[in-house]
Amino acid sequence: MNKIRFIDLFSGCGGLLDGFLQSGIFEHVASVEWEKAPVNTLRKRLKTRWGVVDADESVIRFDMQRTDELLNGFDDPEYGKHVGLLKLLGNKKVDVVIGGPPCQAYSVAGRVSVDQSLKPDYRNFLFEYYLKVVETLQPKAFIFENVPGMLSAMPDGTPIINLIKRDIENKGFEIIESIGDFAIINASDYMVPQNRKRVILFGLNKKVFTNSKERQLLIKKFYEEILPSFKGDRILTVEDAIGDLPPCLPLWSDKRPSHTVPVCNTTWHYSRFHSLRDVKIFQMLEKDIESGENKYLDSEELKKIYNKATGANTNVHKYHVLLRNEPSTTILAHLYKDGLRFIHYDSNQARTITVREAARLQSFDDDFDFVGSQTEAFKMIGNAVPPKMALAISKAVAEVIKEAK
């Protein structure tokens, strides 16, 4: 069977893309991302792991909001010069479009941080640019990924999901009728050691799948039968993912806290700096769990600890130890700021997780290298789609594409 051609929009560092390529069924044609570090990471990954020799050209660094220039070419002082997506594709037909706009604008946590208001954030409507490219290229199908918070987001008083469904229909595609009942997928079901729920919108082209009744049944079958058939045989835990990595032992001095770098062949496995205050709190929380006392698992107790240590008066607890025998909590882009909600379970290490540990919890392979600073790497990982979940999605999409006439 000929490989299925796809493009990736809002690519980030390429977690979704990597899963599609792992299937061996799909062929990468182009990607679009605007931030430098993810673009450099994605280009390196495509060249070194997937043998994509034209990655410098096929990974386009540009602003998705400038869709006409993206499609037809641009010469820009910030983004450089490119022939545009349409000329890059030439006569190659795109079978599938994948991706999803940045999710922070739809996340419940994001709304809390801006006093429940979504109105000032331009990211609320980035889906329009994704769908404009879908409309232009007319693929057989698309995958649109985002956070469950999008189902309740109302940036202009209208539910955002209603706007998305309307635009999808107007552009000649169809998605599942009851999104909340079918489209919320937990990555932990697909060999990702993390509880991470995401909305996966699977759309079909009405011009390709022409029977309206069969089309909705096929979309429903995608969620009820095809995708679940690729679930893992067990739920992976934090210890399954990172337990074999060499320990990073905390050291500190009067001048500056520091950490040892473990001797190992695994890249990005070293700790960030922590204050002595935090190291002591980490140890206290870790030992509490190790002893079975569990005095500090309650969020109210954790808030008291943080407020007492810092003199703050926050109503949100900052510290959280990852439990070794359970999947991780959702890895967030906020991890790049301090990591206090992602404390390693081992009291002998007394630190937050490393870049490589975060990557493993997201199911990135150890040969996946991140180009940029430690801060940029954490941010890329937190924003990514777990490749193992993407792998399952890609196989399910391929099964449906076989039905295309």
N, C-alpha and C positions, 0 to 999 in steps of 0.2 A: 504494500500500500504506500502511495506517495505520502510524504510527511505533510502535516497540516500547518499552513503558514499562519503566523500570528504576529501582532504588534502589541506593545506594552506601553500604556499611558500612565502618567504619574508613577514612574517606575520605581522611584527610590533606589535602593542599592540592588534591587533585583530578586527579592525573595519569592514573589509570585512567579516571575519569569524563570527562576532557577528550577522550581518545581515542575513547570511545564517542560523544560528541557530534559529533566531527569527521566521523564516518561519515555524518551526516545521516539515519540510519536510526532512531536511538533518541531517546526523549523522557525527560528527567530528571523524576523525581517527588519524590524525597527523598534526602537524604544524612545520615549520622550520623558525628560526629567530636567528640572531647572537648577537644582543645587549642585555645586561643584563636586563635593566629596562623594555623593552617591553616583554621579556620572562617572567619575574616575574609577570608583570601585566597580561599577557595572561593566565598564569597558575592559578593565583588567580581567574580571571574571569571565567574560565572554571570550576573550583571547586565550587565556591560559587554561581554562577548564573545558570550554565548548568549541574551541577552534574557529571562532568567528573572526576572520582576518580583517574584515571591514568595520570592526566595532567602533573605530573613531568616527566613522561617517554614519553608521546605522544607529548609534546611540546619539540622539540629537539633544543637545542642551539648549532649551528654549522655554519661554513662558507659554503654557497652554492657553492662557487667556488671549493670546495674539494668534488665534487659530488660522486666520487667512494667511498670515506670513509663514506659519508653521507648515501649512499645506503647500504653499506656492513658492517659498524661498524667502530668505532674509539676509541682510548685511547689517549687523548691529554691533555697536562698540562694546557691549557687554557680552554678547553671546557668539560673536564671530559671524562667519558667513556659511550659508548652507543652501543647497539647491531646493530644499523643501521636501516634505514627505511624499508628495505625489510623484515628483521626478525620481526620487530615490526608489520608490516602488516600481516605477516603469510599468511594464505590462504584467507584473506579478499580482495575482489576485490574493487579497487577504481573506483568509477563512474565518479567523477569530480575532477579536479585539479583547484584551484583558486590561485590568487596572482598576483604580479607584482614586478619587480625589483625596487630599489630606483629610484625616478624620477628626482632628481636634475640634473643629467647629461644630461637629455633631455630638461629641462625647458629653455625657452627663457631667463629668468632672469639669470639662471645659466651660460648660454653662454656669456651674457654680462659681468658677473663678472670675466670671464677668457678670456676676449678679443676675444670673438666669437669662441674660440678654444675648440673643444671637444676631441682632440686627447690624452691629458695626462690622461684622467679620465677612470679608470678601469670599472666604473659603466656603461659605454657605451655598454658593451657587456655581462652584467649579464643575459640578456634574454637567452643566450645560455645554461646556467645552469638550468634555469627554464624549457626550452624545452627538455633538456636531461632527466630530471625526468619525464616529460610528456611522452617522447618516451619510457622510461623504464616501466612505469606503465600502459600505454595504456588505459587511461580512455575513457569513451564514449564522454566526452566533457571537455573543459577547459575554464576558464575566465582569461584573461590577462589584467590587468589594468595599465594605465600609463597616462602621461600628453600629451596634444595635440602637444607639442613641439617635440615629437618623430617623428611626420609626416614630419618635415622639418630638422631633425638632420642628419648630414653627417659627422660622426667622422673620416672616412678614405677616404672621397670623394664620397662614395656611400651612398645613402639615407638609414638610419638605418631601415626604415620600409620595404625596399626591401629585406634587409638581413633577417629580421624577417619572412617575408612572404615565402621566399625561404626555410628557415629552417623548418618552419611549414609544408610546402608541402613535404619536404624531409623526415620528420618524420611521414608521413602518416595521416596528419590532413588538414583540410581546413577552411579558414576564409572568410569573405566577400570580394568580389573582389574590391569594391570601398570603402576603409576604410574612407576616408575623407567625403564621402557623407552619411555614415550610422553610423559609430562607435563612433562619438563624442557625449557624453551624458552630459547634465547639471544636476547636483544634485538638483538644485532648483525645477526641475519638479517632484521630488520624495520626497516631504515633508522634504527637507533639507533647512533650512533658510540661504542659501548661494549660490551665483553664483560660481559654481565650475565645470568647464568643464573637462571631462576626456575621454580618449580613452578606450573603452571597447571592446577588441577583444574576440569574441566568436568563439571557434573552435570546429569542429566535427571530430570524428574519422572515417576515410574512411572505416575501416573494420566493423564498426557498422552500419553506414549510407552509404550503399553500392551504392545506385543509385546516380551518380554524378550530374545529372540534378536536381533531387529532393533535394539533399543535399544543393546546393547553394540557391534554392528557400526557403528551410527551414531556413537557416541562415538569408536570407533577411527578411523572415517573423518574425524572432526573433526581428529584429530591427524596422520593420515597423508596426507590429501589436501586438505581444505578450508583449514585454517590455513596450511599451506605454500604454497598457491596465492597467498597475499598477501605472500610474502617480497619484499624489495627486490631490485632488479636488480644491486646491488653492495654491498660492505661499506664503510661510511663510516669515515674516520679522524678522529683528533683535529684535524688541520689542516683537513680538510673542514668541521668543525663550528665552529672558533673562529679559523681563520687570517685571516679578514677583519676581525676586531675591531681597533680602534685599540690600539696598545701602551700599557701602563702602565709608565712608566719609573721605576725605583727611585731614590729620593733618601734620604739620611739625614743626621742631624746628631748632635752629641755628646749631645744631650739625649734625642731620641726619633726612631726611624726613621719615615719617612713615605713616601708614594707620591703621584705625580701622579695626578690624575683625568683620564682622556682626554676630549677634546672630541668627543662623539659623541651621537647620538640614542638610543642603546641604554641602557635603564635597567639599574641594578645592575652596571655594568661599571667597578668600581674595586677596587683591591687592599686586602686587609687589611694591618695593620701587621706587619712582621717585624723581628727583631733584625738588627743588622749581621752578627753571627756567622752567622745562617742565610742571609742574602743572599749572603755570600761562599761558603758551602757550595753554595747553589743554582747559582751561576755555575760553580763548579768541576765539578759534576756535569753541568750542561748542556753546557759546553764539551767535556767528556770524550766525550759522545755526538756532538756536532757534528763533532769532529775524527776520529771513527771509532776512537779508541783503545779506548773501552768498558772502561776499567779498573775502573769502579765499578758495573757492572751486577750483579755478584755480591752476593747478600744478605749474605754474610759481610763483604765489604769495606764495605758500607753500615753494618753494625752497628759496625764498628771506627770509622768516621768519626763516628757519632753518640756513641758512648761516649767517644771522645777529646775531642769538642767539649763534652760536657756533664758528664763525670765520672761518668756513669751506668754501670750494668753490665747493661743489658737484653739479652735474647736475641732481641729482635724488632727488625728494622731499621725506622727511622722515615722515612727519606728515599726518595722515588721520583719520578723524572721521567717525565712522560707522553711517550710516543714519538709524534712528529708523524705518522708514516706508518702507524700502527696504530690500531685502536680503543682507546679509553680502558680502563683497568682499571675495575672496578666502583665506581661512585660510592656512597660510604657516608655514613650519617648522621654518622659520626665526623668527617667533613669540617668540621663546625662547631667542633670543638675547636682544630685547628691547621692542617690542610691539608698537612702535610709529605709526605704520600704522593701529593699531587696538584700537583706542581711543573710550571709551564709549561715548554715545551720550549725557549724562546728565551732564550739567555744574556744578551741585551741587556735583558731584563726582570727576570730573577732574582727571581721571586716565585711564590707558589702561585696557583691559578686563582681568578678572580672568581666571584661569584654567577651572573652571566650566562653565563660560560663553563661552569660546572657545570650550569646549566639547559640549555644547548645540548647538552652531552654526554648529558643525559637526554632530549633531543629536545623540550623545551618551546619553544614559539614565543616570539619576542622580545616579543610583546605580552602575554605572561603575566606579570603583576605580582605580586610577593610582598609581602604586608602584614605588617610586623614588622621586627625588627632584622636586621642582617647574619647574626648567629648563628642566628636563627630561620629565615632564608631558606635557609641552607646545610643545616640540619637537615631542613626540609621537602623540599628537593630530594633529599637522600640517601635519605629514606624513601619517595619516590614511585615509582609505576610509570611507566616511560617512555611518554608519550602515543602515540608512533608504534607501539610494540608493542601498546598498548591498542587503537589503531585497527584493526590487523590482527585482533586477537582479536574485536573487536566485529563485524567483517564476517563472520568465520567463524561466530560465534554466530548472527547473523542468517540465514545460510544454513541452519543446522540448525533454527531456529525455523520456517522455512517448511515444514518437514516435519511440524510439529505438527498433529495432527487434533483 
